[in-house]
Amino acid sequence: MNPKTPTAEFASVVYGDGVALDDPAETLHEATKLYPSSGLRQSRGILLMESHAELRQSVGRAGHRYLHRPRILLPPPRRPRGSLARAIEERCSQRPAPGSTIDLPTLAAVLGAANGLRSGEPARRTIPSGGALYPLELYVLSLRLEATPRGVYHFDPHDSCLEQLTGDVAGIERELVEPAIGENSAAILAVTGVFWRTRFKYGLRAYRFTLLEAGHAVQNALLTAGALGLAALPLGGFYDSRIEAVLGVDGVHESVLYLVALGERAR
């Protein structure tokens, strides 16, 4: 292709004349833009953080905790071998093979990379977060995890454990646009966003920050899974409200953002 050849502009072909003036996607994008004139309106949360030491301490412990639920302590994580450059070069989206299983040290490595605590810094995670407010939660849909009953689990990074919730994974494949992915997976990682954790400080801009953070978490999970020889497939094709019902979240204050199917690679 001649580098001087202009790129075709397909927006008019894709959208045609049918885009409404109040198109939700455009409204969302515009609402989350930052302007000099809007900065003062969003400064209340920043000032609140600066003036309350207790609040700063509290956000450092961000996260759900289900201490009353049965817990499975995760073993030390399996450490990937090889360089970061190799992990990036070799990462590719792969569907889990039928009948896949995963052991807990491998799962612990993926969870820790996605949203674990940094060694020696209990108030910091393995991913960047706007204001270090950490609005994400990780859940594991256990389908064929070794030494782990089928079910829905919440990952508690503070104690590095899985907390068993009441959700049922029976028929989870029907909540995906491609059911075969769920049928073959050993586990499905679900990333949710608790928007208020970031919004109280950054206003509407926080919605973007939460989505960006989900991308950071999933990329860490994918790189770690690839370095450990797992098949990992990021998923956007799922029925939000159905997955949220399985997880037990309301879809408003906390909503599912991203799924990752995990399992063995096809031989």
C-alpha positions as YAML, in Angstrom:
chain: A
units: angstrom
residues:
- id: 1
  name: MET
  ca: [0.00, 0.00, 0.00]
- id: 2
  name: ASN
  ca: [1.32, 3.43, -0.93]
- id: 3
  name: PRO
  ca: [1.95, 5.30, 2.38]
- id: 4
  name: LYS
  ca: [0.64, 8.44, 0.74]
- id: 5
  name: THR
  ca: [-2.73, 6.85, -0.03]
- id: 6
  name: PRO
  ca: [-5.29, 8.50, 2.25]
- id: 7
  name: THR
  ca: [-7.21, 6.31, 4.68]
- id: 8
  name: ALA
  ca: [-10.81, 5.84, 3.65]
- id: 9
  name: GLU
  ca: [-13.35, 7.59, 5.87]
- id: 10
  name: PHE
  ca: [-16.09, 5.07, 6.59]
- id: 11
  name: ALA
  ca: [-18.03, 6.83, 9.34]
- id: 12
  name: SER
  ca: [-20.70, 8.06, 6.95]
- id: 13
  name: VAL
  ca: [-21.02, 4.56, 5.48]
- id: 14
  name: VAL
  ca: [-21.34, 2.88, 8.87]
- id: 15
  name: TYR
  ca: [-23.63, 5.42, 10.52]
- id: 16
  name: GLY
  ca: [-25.43, 6.86, 7.51]
- id: 17
  name: ASP
  ca: [-27.99, 9.47, 8.44]
- id: 18
  name: GLY
  ca: [-29.55, 7.45, 11.27]
- id: 19
  name: VAL
  ca: [-27.60, 8.77, 14.26]
- id: 20
  name: ALA
  ca: [-29.88, 10.55, 16.71]
- id: 21
  name: LEU
  ca: [-28.89, 13.92, 18.08]
- id: 22
  name: ASP
  ca: [-29.01, 12.41, 21.58]
- id: 23
  name: ASP
  ca: [-27.02, 9.29, 20.63]
- id: 24
  name: PRO
  ca: [-26.16, 7.63, 23.99]
- id: 25
  name: ALA
  ca: [-22.56, 6.86, 23.04]
- id: 26
  name: GLU
  ca: [-21.87, 10.46, 22.07]
- id: 27
  name: THR
  ca: [-23.66, 11.75, 25.15]
- id: 28
  name: LEU
  ca: [-21.54, 9.52, 27.39]
- id: 29
  name: HIS
  ca: [-18.30, 10.52, 25.72]
- id: 30
  name: GLU
  ca: [-19.11, 14.22, 25.91]
- id: 31
  name: ALA
  ca: [-20.25, 13.99, 29.54]
- id: 32
  name: THR
  ca: [-16.94, 12.43, 30.60]
- id: 33
  name: LYS
  ca: [-14.74, 15.03, 28.90]
- id: 34
  name: LEU
  ca: [-12.76, 17.36, 31.11]
- id: 35
  name: TYR
  ca: [-12.73, 21.12, 30.54]
- id: 36
  name: PRO
  ca: [-11.10, 23.97, 32.49]
- id: 37
  name: SER
  ca: [-14.59, 25.29, 33.23]
- id: 38
  name: SER
  ca: [-15.71, 22.01, 34.81]
- id: 39
  name: GLY
  ca: [-12.68, 21.38, 36.99]
- id: 40
  name: LEU
  ca: [-13.99, 23.28, 40.02]
- id: 41
  name: ARG
  ca: [-17.25, 21.34, 40.01]
- id: 42
  name: GLN
  ca: [-15.30, 18.12, 40.36]
- id: 43
  name: SER
  ca: [-12.86, 19.30, 43.04]
- id: 44
  name: ARG
  ca: [-15.04, 18.57, 46.08]
- id: 45
  name: GLY
  ca: [-13.90, 14.98, 46.32]
- id: 46
  name: ILE
  ca: [-10.25, 15.95, 45.93]
- id: 47
  name: LEU
  ca: [-10.53, 18.45, 48.76]
- id: 48
  name: LEU
  ca: [-12.37, 15.89, 50.86]
- id: 49
  name: MET
  ca: [-9.54, 13.39, 50.44]
- id: 50
  name: GLU
  ca: [-6.91, 15.96, 51.38]
- id: 51
  name: SER
  ca: [-8.71, 16.98, 54.56]
- id: 52
  name: HIS
  ca: [-9.62, 13.54, 55.96]
- id: 53
  name: ALA
  ca: [-6.82, 11.17, 56.92]
- id: 54
  name: GLU
  ca: [-9.40, 8.50, 57.80]
- id: 55
  name: LEU
  ca: [-10.81, 8.62, 54.28]
- id: 56
  name: ARG
  ca: [-7.36, 8.29, 52.74]
- id: 57
  name: GLN
  ca: [-6.71, 5.26, 54.93]
- id: 58
  name: SER
  ca: [-10.08, 3.75, 54.06]
- id: 59
  name: VAL
  ca: [-9.66, 3.94, 50.28]
- id: 60
  name: GLY
  ca: [-6.38, 2.09, 50.67]
- id: 61
  name: ARG
  ca: [-8.45, -0.91, 51.78]
- id: 62
  name: ALA
  ca: [-10.92, -0.68, 48.90]
- id: 63
  name: GLY
  ca: [-12.71, -3.91, 48.12]
- id: 64
  name: HIS
  ca: [-15.60, -6.14, 49.05]
- id: 65
  name: ARG
  ca: [-14.96, -8.64, 51.81]
- id: 66
  name: TYR
  ca: [-17.22, -11.59, 52.58]
- id: 67
  name: LEU
  ca: [-15.69, -12.76, 55.85]
- id: 68
  name: HIS
  ca: [-18.82, -14.71, 56.76]
- id: 69
  name: ARG
  ca: [-18.67, -16.86, 53.62]
- id: 70
  name: PRO
  ca: [-16.64, -20.08, 53.17]
- id: 71
  name: ARG
  ca: [-13.11, -19.21, 52.10]
- id: 72
  name: ILE
  ca: [-10.41, -21.00, 50.14]
- id: 73
  name: LEU
  ca: [-6.92, -19.70, 50.83]
- id: 74
  name: LEU
  ca: [-4.90, -19.50, 47.64]
- id: 75
  name: PRO
  ca: [-1.46, -21.14, 47.58]
- id: 76
  name: PRO
  ca: [1.65, -19.20, 46.58]
- id: 77
  name: PRO
  ca: [1.28, -18.21, 42.93]
- id: 78
  name: ARG
  ca: [3.11, -20.07, 40.20]
- id: 79
  name: ARG
  ca: [5.76, -17.74, 38.83]
- id: 80
  name: PRO
  ca: [5.94, -17.33, 35.05]
- id: 81
  name: ARG
  ca: [9.26, -18.06, 33.40]
- id: 82
  name: GLY
  ca: [10.76, -15.98, 30.66]
- id: 83
  name: SER
  ca: [10.95, -12.27, 29.99]
- id: 84
  name: LEU
  ca: [8.24, -9.67, 29.77]
- id: 85
  name: ALA
  ca: [9.23, -9.07, 26.15]
- id: 86
  name: ARG
  ca: [8.59, -12.72, 25.35]
- id: 87
  name: ALA
  ca: [5.23, -12.68, 27.16]
- id: 88
  name: ILE
  ca: [4.13, -9.67, 25.13]
- id: 89
  name: GLU
  ca: [5.39, -11.12, 21.86]
- id: 90
  name: GLU
  ca: [3.73, -14.50, 22.38]
- id: 91
  name: ARG
  ca: [0.42, -13.32, 23.87]
- id: 92
  name: CYS
  ca: [-2.57, -14.24, 21.75]
- id: 93
  name: SER
  ca: [-6.25, -14.79, 22.43]
- id: 94
  name: GLN
  ca: [-6.96, -18.51, 22.61]
- id: 95
  name: ARG
  ca: [-10.11, -20.48, 23.30]
- id: 96
  name: PRO
  ca: [-9.82, -23.00, 26.14]
- id: 97
  name: ALA
  ca: [-9.72, -26.61, 25.03]
- id: 98
  name: PRO
  ca: [-12.66, -28.88, 25.89]
- id: 99
  name: GLY
  ca: [-12.43, -30.39, 29.36]
- id: 100
  name: SER
  ca: [-9.90, -27.81, 30.56]
- id: 101
  name: THR
  ca: [-8.75, -27.67, 34.16]
- id: 102
  name: ILE
  ca: [-6.61, -25.18, 36.11]
- id: 103
  name: ASP
  ca: [-4.78, -25.68, 39.41]
- id: 104
  name: LEU
  ca: [-4.94, -23.11, 42.19]
- id: 105
  name: PRO
  ca: [-1.29, -21.91, 42.04]
- id: 106
  name: THR
  ca: [-1.85, -20.96, 38.40]
- id: 107
  name: LEU
  ca: [-5.14, -19.23, 39.16]
- id: 108
  name: ALA
  ca: [-3.49, -17.38, 42.07]
- id: 109
  name: ALA
  ca: [-0.86, -16.01, 39.69]
- id: 110
  name: VAL
  ca: [-3.49, -14.70, 37.26]
- id: 111
  name: LEU
  ca: [-5.61, -13.12, 40.01]
- id: 112
  name: GLY
  ca: [-2.61, -11.56, 41.71]
- id: 113
  name: ALA
  ca: [-1.41, -10.03, 38.46]
- id: 114
  name: ALA
  ca: [-4.86, -8.67, 37.65]
- id: 115
  name: ASN
  ca: [-5.67, -7.00, 40.98]
- id: 116
  name: GLY
  ca: [-3.41, -8.28, 43.73]
- id: 117
  name: LEU
  ca: [-1.52, -6.34, 46.37]
- id: 118
  name: ARG
  ca: [2.02, -5.19, 45.71]
- id: 119
  name: SER
  ca: [4.60, -6.86, 47.90]
- id: 120
  name: GLY
  ca: [5.41, -4.65, 50.88]
- id: 121
  name: GLU
  ca: [2.81, -2.04, 49.89]
- id: 122
  name: PRO
  ca: [-0.60, -3.20, 51.19]
- id: 123
  name: ALA
  ca: [-2.31, -0.01, 49.99]
- id: 124
  name: ARG
  ca: [-1.15, -0.45, 46.38]
- id: 125
  name: ARG
  ca: [-2.18, -2.95, 43.71]
- id: 126
  name: THR
  ca: [-0.46, -4.48, 40.71]
- id: 127
  name: ILE
  ca: [-2.35, -2.20, 38.31]
- id: 128
  name: PRO
  ca: [-2.50, 1.59, 37.90]
- id: 129
  name: SER
  ca: [-5.63, 3.21, 39.30]
- id: 130
  name: GLY
  ca: [-6.82, 6.82, 39.17]
- id: 131
  name: GLY
  ca: [-6.06, 8.27, 42.60]
- id: 132
  name: ALA
  ca: [-5.27, 4.74, 43.85]
- id: 133
  name: LEU
  ca: [-9.01, 4.31, 44.52]
- id: 134
  name: TYR
  ca: [-9.26, 0.78, 43.03]
- id: 135
  name: PRO
  ca: [-12.87, 0.52, 41.85]
- id: 136
  name: LEU
  ca: [-12.52, -3.00, 40.43]
- id: 137
  name: GLU
  ca: [-13.65, -6.31, 41.90]
- id: 138
  name: LEU
  ca: [-12.68, -9.75, 40.58]
- id: 139
  name: TYR
  ca: [-14.92, -12.80, 40.62]
- id: 140
  name: VAL
  ca: [-14.18, -16.35, 39.55]
- id: 141
  name: LEU
  ca: [-16.77, -18.64, 38.01]
- id: 142
  name: SER
  ca: [-15.34, -22.03, 38.90]
- id: 143
  name: LEU
  ca: [-16.27, -24.66, 36.32]
- id: 144
  name: ARG
  ca: [-13.37, -27.12, 36.52]
- id: 145
  name: LEU
  ca: [-10.88, -25.69, 38.98]
- id: 146
  name: GLU
  ca: [-8.84, -28.31, 40.81]
- id: 147
  name: ALA
  ca: [-9.74, -28.72, 44.49]
- id: 148
  name: THR
  ca: [-12.49, -26.10, 44.15]
- id: 149
  name: PRO
  ca: [-16.21, -26.86, 43.96]
- id: 150
  name: ARG
  ca: [-18.17, -25.41, 41.07]
- id: 151
  name: GLY
  ca: [-19.63, -22.06, 41.94]
- id: 152
  name: VAL
  ca: [-19.13, -18.31, 42.16]
- id: 153
  name: TYR
  ca: [-16.23, -16.88, 44.12]
- id: 154
  name: HIS
  ca: [-15.01, -13.41, 44.99]
- id: 155
  name: PHE
  ca: [-11.27, -12.75, 45.05]
- id: 156
  name: ASP
  ca: [-10.14, -11.01, 48.24]
- id: 157
  name: PRO
  ca: [-6.66, -9.61, 47.49]
- id: 158
  name: HIS
  ca: [-6.06, -8.62, 51.11]
- id: 159
  name: ASP
  ca: [-6.12, -12.22, 52.33]
- id: 160
  name: SER
  ca: [-5.36, -13.79, 48.91]
- id: 161
  name: CYS
  ca: [-8.35, -16.08, 49.05]
- id: 162
  name: LEU
  ca: [-11.53, -17.04, 47.24]
- id: 163
  name: GLU
  ca: [-14.79, -16.34, 49.06]
- id: 164
  name: GLN
  ca: [-17.62, -18.62, 47.99]
- id: 165
  name: LEU
  ca: [-20.82, -16.76, 47.15]
- id: 166
  name: THR
  ca: [-24.32, -18.08, 46.60]
- id: 167
  name: GLY
  ca: [-24.47, -17.75, 42.81]
- id: 168
  name: ASP
  ca: [-24.98, -20.79, 40.60]
- id: 169
  name: VAL
  ca: [-22.85, -21.43, 37.51]
- id: 170
  name: ALA
  ca: [-25.20, -24.05, 36.09]
- id: 171
  name: GLY
  ca: [-26.00, -22.99, 32.54]
- id: 172
  name: ILE
  ca: [-23.47, -20.16, 32.57]
- id: 173
  name: GLU
  ca: [-22.67, -20.88, 28.94]
- id: 174
  name: ARG
  ca: [-26.12, -19.55, 28.00]
- id: 175
  name: GLU
  ca: [-25.14, -16.13, 29.35]
- id: 176
  name: LEU
  ca: [-22.42, -15.83, 26.69]
- id: 177
  name: VAL
  ca: [-22.96, -14.91, 23.06]
- id: 178
  name: GLU
  ca: [-20.84, -17.97, 22.17]
- id: 179
  name: PRO
  ca: [-21.94, -20.74, 24.58]
- id: 180
  name: ALA
  ca: [-19.14, -23.14, 23.57]
- id: 181
  name: ILE
  ca: [-16.58, -20.89, 25.25]
- id: 182
  name: GLY
  ca: [-18.27, -21.35, 28.60]
- id: 183
  name: GLU
  ca: [-18.67, -25.08, 28.08]
- id: 184
  name: ASN
  ca: [-14.94, -25.54, 27.51]
- id: 185
  name: SER
  ca: [-13.52, -23.14, 30.11]
- id: 186
  name: ALA
  ca: [-12.02, -24.25, 33.40]
- id: 187
  name: ALA
  ca: [-12.89, -20.88, 34.89]
- id: 188
  name: ILE
  ca: [-14.22, -17.51, 33.84]
- id: 189
  name: LEU
  ca: [-12.79, -14.39, 35.41]
- id: 190
  name: ALA
  ca: [-15.33, -11.56, 35.78]
- id: 191
  name: VAL
  ca: [-14.20, -7.96, 36.28]
- id: 192
  name: THR
  ca: [-16.71, -5.53, 37.76]
- id: 193
  name: GLY
  ca: [-16.54, -1.81, 38.44]
- id: 194
  name: VAL
  ca: [-17.76, -0.17, 41.66]
- id: 195
  name: PHE
  ca: [-18.12, 3.27, 40.15]
- id: 196
  name: TRP
  ca: [-18.70, 5.38, 43.27]
- id: 197
  name: ARG
  ca: [-15.24, 4.57, 44.63]
- id: 198
  name: THR
  ca: [-13.74, 6.71, 41.90]
- id: 199
  name: ARG
  ca: [-16.63, 9.01, 41.10]
- id: 200
  name: PHE
  ca: [-16.75, 10.72, 44.49]
- id: 201
  name: LYS
  ca: [-13.33, 12.21, 43.66]
- id: 202
  name: TYR
  ca: [-13.32, 12.54, 39.86]
- id: 203
  name: GLY
  ca: [-16.97, 13.06, 38.96]
- id: 204
  name: LEU
  ca: [-18.15, 11.81, 35.57]
- id: 205
  name: ARG
  ca: [-14.55, 11.44, 34.41]
- id: 206
  name: ALA
  ca: [-14.35, 8.51, 36.81]
- id: 207
  name: TYR
  ca: [-16.38, 6.34, 34.43]
- id: 208
  name: ARG
  ca: [-13.54, 6.48, 31.93]
- id: 209
  name: PHE
  ca: [-10.99, 5.76, 34.65]
- id: 210
  name: THR
  ca: [-12.87, 2.64, 35.71]
- id: 211
  name: LEU
  ca: [-13.05, 1.30, 32.15]
- id: 212
  name: LEU
  ca: [-9.36, 2.02, 31.60]
- id: 213
  name: GLU
  ca: [-8.51, 0.20, 34.81]
- id: 214
  name: ALA
  ca: [-10.45, -2.86, 33.68]
- id: 215
  name: GLY
  ca: [-8.22, -2.91, 30.60]
- id: 216
  name: HIS
  ca: [-5.10, -2.72, 32.76]
- id: 217
  name: ALA
  ca: [-6.30, -5.63, 34.91]
- id: 218
  name: VAL
  ca: [-7.26, -7.86, 32.00]
- id: 219
  name: GLN
  ca: [-4.01, -7.21, 30.12]
- id: 220
  name: ASN
  ca: [-2.04, -8.26, 33.21]
- id: 221
  name: ALA
  ca: [-4.18, -11.39, 33.47]
- id: 222
  name: LEU
  ca: [-3.70, -12.23, 29.79]
- id: 223
  name: LEU
  ca: [0.07, -11.76, 29.86]
- id: 224
  name: THR
  ca: [0.39, -13.87, 33.00]
- id: 225
  name: ALA
  ca: [-1.88, -16.60, 31.64]
- id: 226
  name: GLY
  ca: [0.09, -16.72, 28.40]
- id: 227
  name: ALA
  ca: [3.43, -16.89, 30.23]
- id: 228
  name: LEU
  ca: [2.08, -19.84, 32.27]
- id: 229
  name: GLY
  ca: [0.93, -21.70, 29.16]
- id: 230
  name: LEU
  ca: [-2.80, -21.13, 29.65]
- id: 231
  name: ALA
  ca: [-5.36, -20.37, 27.00]
- id: 232
  name: ALA
  ca: [-7.00, -17.06, 27.81]
- id: 233
  name: LEU
  ca: [-9.77, -15.36, 25.84]
- id: 234
  name: PRO
  ca: [-11.03, -11.85, 26.70]
- id: 235
  name: LEU
  ca: [-14.79, -11.64, 26.27]
- id: 236
  name: GLY
  ca: [-17.09, -8.73, 25.56]
- id: 237
  name: GLY
  ca: [-19.91, -10.89, 24.24]
- id: 238
  name: PHE
  ca: [-22.03, -11.60, 27.32]
- id: 239
  name: TYR
  ca: [-25.47, -10.66, 28.60]
- id: 240
  name: ASP
  ca: [-24.70, -8.10, 31.28]
- id: 241
  name: SER
  ca: [-27.74, -8.37, 33.52]
- id: 242
  name: ARG
  ca: [-27.62, -12.18, 33.52]
- id: 243
  name: ILE
  ca: [-23.96, -12.28, 34.52]
- id: 244
  name: GLU
  ca: [-24.63, -9.65, 37.17]
- id: 245
  name: ALA
  ca: [-27.44, -11.78, 38.59]
- id: 246
  name: VAL
  ca: [-25.03, -14.73, 38.85]
- id: 247
  name: LEU
  ca: [-22.46, -12.55, 40.62]
- id: 248
  name: GLY
  ca: [-25.07, -10.95, 42.88]
- id: 249
  name: VAL
  ca: [-24.33, -7.34, 41.88]
- id: 250
  name: ASP
  ca: [-26.96, -4.71, 41.13]
- id: 251
  name: GLY
  ca: [-25.70, -3.49, 37.73]
- id: 252
  name: VAL
  ca: [-25.84, 0.16, 38.83]
- id: 253
  name: HIS
  ca: [-23.49, 0.81, 41.73]
- id: 254
  name: GLU
  ca: [-21.49, -2.22, 40.60]
- id: 255
  name: SER
  ca: [-21.59, -3.58, 37.07]
- id: 256
  name: VAL
  ca: [-19.75, -6.23, 35.08]
- id: 257
  name: LEU
  ca: [-17.26, -4.80, 32.58]
- id: 258
  name: TYR
  ca: [-15.18, -7.65, 31.21]
- id: 259
  name: LEU
  ca: [-14.85, -11.44, 31.22]
- id: 260
  name: VAL
  ca: [-11.84, -13.67, 30.59]
- id: 261
  name: ALA
  ca: [-12.24, -17.36, 29.76]
- id: 262
  name: LEU
  ca: [-9.38, -19.48, 31.11]
- id: 263
  name: GLY
  ca: [-8.35, -23.06, 30.45]
- id: 264
  name: GLU
  ca: [-5.83, -25.35, 28.84]
- id: 265
  name: ARG
  ca: [-4.50, -24.80, 25.37]
- id: 266
  name: ALA
  ca: [-5.59, -27.14, 22.60]
- id: 267
  name: ARG
  ca: [-2.95, -29.76, 21.92]
...
